[in-house]
Amino acid sequence: MDVKIENIDALNAVLRVKISNEDYNGSYESSLKNYKKQVQLPGFRKGHIPTSVIKKKYGPSILAEEIDKILSQSIQKHITENEINILGNPLPKADENLTIDWKNPGDFEFEYEIGIAPEFELKLPGRDKHTFHKVKVDDKLIDKQIEDFAKRYGKLAVVDESSDKDMIMASFRELDKDDNVVEDGFNQSSTVSVEFVDDKKSKKKLIGLKSSDVLVVDPRKISKGEADMAAMLGIDKDRAAAYDRNVQLTVTEIKRLSPANLDNALFDKVFGQGEVDDLASFRNRVSDDLEKMFIGDSDRIFKKHVSETLIKKLKLDLPNEFLKKWILATNKEATKDQLEKEYDEYAKSLKWQLIENRIIKDNEIKVESDEVVAKTKELLASQYSQYGMMIPADEELSKAAQNVLSNKEESRKIFDMMYDQKVLTFLKENLKIAEKQVSYDDFVKLASQM
């Protein structure tokens, strides 16, 4: 066995593997014997088929499997022992002149293209100052949240005439291009929230309506996109996308939401019995919860800012052509056009992953098994609470966590989640940070750019 790497440049190399008859013959013969014991052929008793028959019929495929195992093991061993930081996986190098006679095997030689991760130094904290955005929780934002709570726990009452914040219960009938009712068309009972209609002319039409009133409206102008329109008219999304006519709206009932009073009954519903006893305490609790609610988004915005700054500063090069070739080879659904459109974002994500791995390695950041179990239990408990279910006793919760972690994919996700959190904590504790308070609207804009 001979494995060698020939560097083309700092990011690309060719890996050559030479396999002699001595390297594979023992395992090949052993596999033939095992196959002989298991296979069944007409005219032969199981386990008594001549080896020559097995070799003639199955030898090439068995040999190919053995060679593939040897290649995989030897390549992995060479990469690991020589600490070669590769990107993706080795790709067999196309060679039109290469022919393999599996029926008369001798020595083999294979070549693979490999992409190598760039070498770089990461000096933190560095001179850069990073901004940590926080939402300014002012009276306006607190009032808006309290208003939402009051609406959530308010009561709907039937009224005679619609206003700009009412809910109109109506039937919707399909019309033709001349606004005549299509007799076998859709006839759907649904609702329209006047408050959320953006088109001013359509909104004006919906104000002042009474039960049994009939009007012709453009359904696109009183709904929020094709999915909402499809639900309102009781048709599928494809039909909604193609629908270009008006509908007949007949009012059946009008309901108005009366917000709940700002009293102890509302306080108890929002925060629990006796947790808050007056309006001032309620406002303080709402303020505290709003600040906590935005922490996750603040962290994500901060991390994105840091990653973009470090990627730009380090100017990492990647073996781009190799990576594109590897993506197309390993993802059968990917197309060249799609890859060209999305590659820059993929490359940016890969660069951040390399930087993150360097932070983890240089600072000996570790995630221990007991931490993962505790995190999994926390996630499970959160799910139980979310669906209004009682959280199981600790022993049962631990068993459930172990069951989740027995799934390799789920376990990997939770480990990755914890490493991400620890890297974020490291960055927040070690980088030079300037906190900046911004309005809720500006914060939403920042979050939407992520």
C-alpha positions in Angstrom: 0.0 0.0 0.0 1.4 3.4 -1.0 -0.5 6.7 -0.4 1.0 10.0 -1.4 -0.3 13.5 -1.8 1.0 15.9 -4.5 0.2 19.5 -3.8 -1.0 21.5 -6.8 -1.2 24.7 -4.7 -2.0 25.8 -1.2 -5.7 24.8 -1.6 -5.7 21.9 -4.0 -3.9 18.5 -4.2 -4.0 15.1 -5.8 -4.0 12.0 -3.6 -2.6 8.8 -5.2 -3.2 5.4 -3.8 -1.4 2.3 -5.0 -2.8 -1.1 -4.0 -0.9 -4.3 -4.6 -2.3 -7.8 -4.8 -0.9 -8.5 -1.3 -3.0 -5.6 0.1 -6.3 -7.1 -0.9 -5.9 -10.8 -1.7 -6.4 -12.0 1.9 -9.6 -10.1 2.6 -10.8 -10.9 -0.9 -10.4 -14.6 -0.4 -12.0 -14.4 3.0 -15.0 -12.6 1.5 -15.3 -15.3 -1.2 -15.4 -18.0 1.5 -18.1 -16.1 3.5 -20.1 -15.6 0.3 -19.8 -19.3 -0.5 -21.4 -20.1 2.9 -24.4 -17.8 2.4 -25.3 -17.8 -1.3 -27.7 -20.3 -2.9 -27.6 -21.4 -6.5 -29.8 -23.9 -8.4 -28.2 -27.3 -8.6 -25.9 -26.8 -5.6 -26.4 -27.4 -1.9 -26.0 -24.3 0.3 -22.3 -24.0 1.4 -21.1 -26.5 -1.2 -20.8 -24.3 -4.3 -17.3 -24.6 -5.8 -15.1 -21.5 -5.2 -14.4 -21.3 -8.9 -18.2 -20.8 -9.6 -18.5 -18.1 -6.9 -15.4 -16.3 -8.2 -16.7 -16.4 -11.8 -20.2 -15.2 -11.0 -19.6 -12.8 -8.0 -15.8 -12.3 -7.9 -15.7 -8.9 -9.7 -18.3 -7.3 -7.5 -16.8 -8.8 -4.3 -13.4 -7.6 -5.3 -14.7 -4.1 -6.1 -16.3 -4.0 -2.6 -13.0 -5.0 -0.9 -11.0 -2.5 -2.9 -13.5 0.2 -2.0 -13.1 -0.6 1.7 -9.4 -0.6 1.5 -9.4 2.8 -0.3 -11.7 4.4 2.2 -9.7 3.2 5.2 -6.3 4.0 3.8 -7.4 7.5 2.6 -9.0 8.3 5.9 -6.0 7.0 7.8 -3.5 9.0 5.7 -5.5 12.2 6.1 -5.9 11.7 9.9 -2.3 10.8 10.6 -0.9 13.6 8.5 -3.4 16.1 10.0 -4.6 17.3 6.5 -7.5 19.7 7.0 -9.6 18.8 3.9 -12.9 20.4 2.7 -15.6 18.1 1.5 -14.5 14.6 0.6 -11.9 13.3 -1.9 -13.3 13.1 -5.4 -12.1 10.3 -7.8 -10.2 11.9 -10.6 -11.8 11.2 -14.0 -9.4 9.3 -16.3 -10.8 8.2 -19.7 -7.8 6.0 -20.3 -8.2 4.1 -17.0 -9.6 0.6 -17.4 -9.9 -2.0 -14.6 -10.0 -5.7 -15.4 -11.9 -7.0 -12.4 -11.8 -10.6 -13.7 -8.0 -10.6 -13.8 -6.9 -8.3 -11.0 -3.4 -7.2 -10.4 -2.1 -4.0 -8.8 -4.3 -0.9 -8.8 -3.7 2.8 -8.8 -6.3 5.4 -8.0 -6.2 9.2 -8.0 -8.4 11.7 -6.1 -8.8 15.4 -6.1 -8.9 17.0 -2.6 -9.6 20.5 -1.4 -7.6 21.8 1.5 -8.7 24.3 4.1 -6.8 27.6 4.1 -4.2 28.2 6.9 -4.8 31.4 8.9 -4.2 33.0 12.3 -7.0 34.5 14.3 -6.0 37.1 16.9 -8.8 38.1 19.2 -10.0 40.4 20.5 -8.2 42.6 18.0 -8.7 46.3 17.6 -12.2 46.3 16.1 -15.1 47.4 18.2 -18.3 45.5 17.6 -21.9 46.8 18.0 -24.4 44.9 20.1 -27.9 46.2 19.2 -30.6 46.2 21.9 -34.2 47.2 21.5 -35.1 50.4 23.3 -38.0 49.2 25.5 -39.9 52.6 25.8 -43.4 53.5 26.8 -44.6 53.2 23.2 -43.5 49.6 23.0 -44.8 48.7 26.4 -48.2 50.2 25.6 -48.3 48.3 22.3 -47.6 45.0 24.1 -50.2 45.7 26.8 -52.7 46.6 24.1 -52.0 43.2 22.4 -52.5 41.4 25.8 -55.8 43.3 26.3 -57.0 42.2 22.8 -55.8 38.6 23.2 -58.0 38.3 26.4 -60.8 40.5 25.2 -64.3 39.5 24.0 -66.0 39.5 20.6 -69.4 41.1 20.5 -71.9 41.3 17.5 -72.4 45.0 16.3 -74.8 46.5 13.8 -72.3 48.4 11.7 -68.6 47.8 10.8 -65.8 50.1 11.7 -62.1 50.2 10.9 -61.1 47.5 13.5 -64.0 45.1 13.1 -64.2 41.5 11.8 -66.7 41.0 9.0 -68.2 37.5 8.7 -69.3 37.1 5.0 -70.0 34.7 2.2 -67.8 35.0 -0.9 -69.2 34.0 -4.4 -67.3 33.7 -7.6 -68.0 36.3 -10.3 -67.3 36.3 -14.1 -65.5 39.1 -15.9 -68.8 41.1 -16.1 -69.3 40.7 -12.3 -72.2 38.2 -12.7 -72.4 35.3 -10.2 -71.0 32.0 -11.5 -73.7 29.6 -10.4 -71.4 26.6 -10.1 -68.5 28.7 -8.8 -67.1 28.8 -5.3 -69.4 29.9 -2.4 -67.3 30.2 0.7 -68.1 31.5 4.2 -65.1 33.3 5.7 -63.9 36.5 7.5 -62.2 39.8 6.7 -60.4 41.8 9.4 -60.9 45.4 8.3 -57.9 46.5 10.5 -55.5 44.5 8.3 -56.7 45.5 4.9 -53.9 47.7 3.4 -55.7 49.0 0.3 -57.3 52.3 1.3 -60.2 52.2 -1.2 -61.1 48.6 -0.4 -60.9 49.4 3.4 -63.2 52.4 3.0 -65.8 50.1 1.2 -65.7 47.7 4.2 -66.5 50.5 6.8 -70.2 51.2 7.5 -71.5 47.8 6.3 -74.5 46.1 7.9 -75.7 42.5 7.9 -77.0 41.4 4.5 -75.2 44.2 2.7 -73.7 43.1 -0.7 -70.7 44.5 -2.5 -68.3 43.6 -5.2 -64.6 43.6 -4.3 -61.2 42.6 -5.6 -60.2 39.6 -3.3 -56.5 40.4 -3.8 -57.0 43.8 -2.2 -58.6 42.5 1.0 -56.3 39.5 1.7 -52.6 39.0 2.5 -51.2 37.2 -0.4 -52.2 34.1 -2.4 -52.3 31.7 0.5 -54.6 34.0 2.5 -56.8 34.6 -0.5 -57.0 30.9 -1.2 -58.2 30.2 2.4 -60.7 33.1 2.3 -62.3 31.9 -1.0 -62.0 28.1 -0.2 -59.9 27.4 -3.3 -56.4 26.0 -3.8 -53.2 28.1 -4.1 -52.8 27.5 -7.8 -56.3 28.6 -8.6 -55.9 31.6 -6.3 -52.7 32.6 -8.2 -54.6 32.5 -11.5 -57.8 34.2 -10.3 -58.1 37.7 -11.8 -61.8 38.6 -11.2 -63.8 40.2 -8.5 -66.0 38.4 -5.9 -69.4 39.1 -4.4 -69.2 39.7 -0.6 -72.4 39.3 1.4 -72.2 40.3 5.0 -73.6 37.8 7.5 -72.4 39.2 10.8 -70.1 41.9 12.2 -68.0 41.3 15.3 -66.1 43.8 17.4 -63.3 43.0 19.8 -63.7 44.7 23.2 -60.2 44.7 24.9 -60.0 43.3 28.4 -59.8 45.8 31.3 -56.4 46.5 32.7 -57.1 44.9 36.1 -56.1 42.0 38.2 -58.1 39.5 36.1 -55.9 40.4 33.1 -52.7 40.4 35.1 -53.4 36.9 36.4 -54.2 35.6 32.9 -50.9 37.0 31.5 -48.5 36.2 34.4 -50.3 33.8 36.7 -52.3 34.1 39.9 -51.0 36.8 42.2 -47.8 37.4 40.4 -48.6 41.1 39.6 -51.0 43.2 41.8 -51.1 46.6 40.2 -50.7 48.4 36.8 -47.2 49.8 37.6 -45.9 46.3 38.5 -47.6 44.9 35.3 -45.8 47.5 33.1 -42.5 46.7 34.8 -43.0 42.9 34.2 -44.0 43.6 30.6 -40.8 45.7 30.1 -38.6 43.0 31.6 -40.1 40.3 29.4 -39.8 42.4 26.3 -36.0 42.8 27.0 -35.6 39.1 27.5 -37.7 38.3 24.4 -35.3 40.3 22.1 -32.1 38.8 23.6 -32.0 35.9 21.1 -32.5 38.3 18.1 -29.8 40.7 19.5 -27.4 37.7 19.8 -28.1 36.6 16.2 -27.6 40.2 14.8 -24.4 40.5 16.8 -23.0 37.2 15.6 -23.8 38.0 12.0 -22.0 41.3 12.4 -19.0 39.7 13.9 -18.9 36.9 11.3 -19.1 39.4 8.4 -16.3 41.6 10.0 -14.0 38.6 10.5 -14.6 37.1 7.1 -13.9 40.4 5.5 -10.8 41.0 7.6 -9.2 37.5 7.1 -9.8 37.4 3.4 -9.8 33.6 3.3 -9.4 31.8 0.0 -11.2 28.5 -0.7 -10.6 25.8 -3.4 -13.7 27.1 -5.1 -13.6 25.0 -8.3 -13.1 21.8 -6.3 -16.0 22.7 -3.9 -18.3 23.4 -6.8 -17.4 20.1 -8.4 -17.8 18.3 -5.1 -21.3 19.8 -4.4 -22.5 18.8 -7.9 -21.1 15.3 -7.5 -22.6 14.6 -4.0 -25.9 16.5 -4.5 -27.8 15.0 -7.4 -30.6 17.7 -7.2 -28.1 20.6 -7.5 -27.7 22.3 -10.9 -24.9 24.4 -12.2 -27.2 27.5 -12.6 -28.5 27.0 -9.0 -24.9 26.5 -7.7 -23.7 29.7 -9.3 -26.5 31.7 -7.8 -26.0 30.3 -4.3 -22.3 29.6 -4.1 -21.2 32.9 -2.6 -23.5 32.4 0.4 -22.3 28.8 0.8 -18.7 30.0 0.6 -19.4 32.7 3.2 -21.0 30.1 5.5 -18.0 27.8 5.1 -15.5 30.5 5.9 -17.4 31.3 9.1 -17.4 27.6 10.0 -13.6 27.5 9.6 -13.3 30.6 11.8 -15.6 29.2 14.4 -13.7 25.9 14.5 -10.5 27.9 15.0 -12.0 29.8 17.9 -13.1 26.4 19.4 -9.6 24.8 18.9 -7.5 27.8 20.0 -9.6 28.4 23.2 -10.2 24.8 24.0 -14.0 25.2 24.0 -15.6 21.9 24.9 -19.1 20.6 25.2 -19.4 17.7 27.7 -21.9 14.9 27.5 -23.7 15.9 30.7 -24.2 19.4 29.3 -25.8 17.9 26.2 -28.2 15.7 28.3 -29.1 18.8 30.4 -29.8 20.9 27.3 -31.9 18.1 25.7 -34.0 17.8 28.9 -34.4 21.6 28.8 -35.6 21.5 25.2 -38.0 18.6 25.9 -39.4 20.4 28.9 -39.9 23.5 26.8 -41.9 21.5 24.2 -44.1 20.0 26.9 -44.9 23.5 28.2 -45.5 24.8 24.7 -48.2 22.3 24.2 -49.7 22.7 27.6 -48.6 19.3 28.8 -47.3 18.4 32.3 -43.5 18.1 32.4 -42.5 14.6 33.4 -40.5 13.7 36.5 -36.7 14.1 36.2 -36.1 10.3 35.7 -38.6 10.0 32.9 -37.3 13.2 31.3 -33.7 11.8 31.4 -34.8 8.7 29.6 -36.6 10.7 27.0 -33.4 12.8 26.5 -31.2 9.7 26.1 -33.7 8.4 23.5 -33.4 11.6 21.5 -29.6 11.5 21.7 -29.5 7.9 20.5 -30.4 9.4 17.1 -27.0 10.5 15.6 -28.5 13.3 13.6 -30.5 14.8 16.5 -27.4 14.4 18.8 -25.2 16.2 16.3 -27.7 19.1 16.0 -27.8 19.6 19.8 -24.0 19.4 20.0 -23.7 22.0 17.2 -26.3 24.2 19.0 -24.3 24.1 22.2 -21.0 24.8 20.4 -22.6 27.8 18.7 -23.8 29.1 22.0 -20.4 28.7 23.7 -18.7 30.4 20.8 -21.2 33.3 21.1 -20.6 33.5 24.8 -16.8 33.6 24.2 -17.2 36.4 21.6 -19.4 38.5 24.0 -17.0 38.0 26.8 -13.8 38.7 24.9 -14.5 41.2 22.0 -14.6 44.9 22.4 -18.3 45.6 22.4 -20.3 48.9 22.3 -24.0 48.5 23.2 -26.4 50.5 21.0 -30.1 51.0 21.8 -32.4 51.2 18.7 -36.1 51.6 18.2 -38.3 48.5 17.7 -38.8 49.4 14.0 -35.1 49.8 13.4 -34.4 46.6 15.2 -36.9 44.7 13.1 -35.2 46.1 9.9 -31.8 44.8 11.3 -33.3 41.4 12.0 -34.9 41.1 8.6 -31.5 41.6 6.9 -30.1 38.5 8.5 
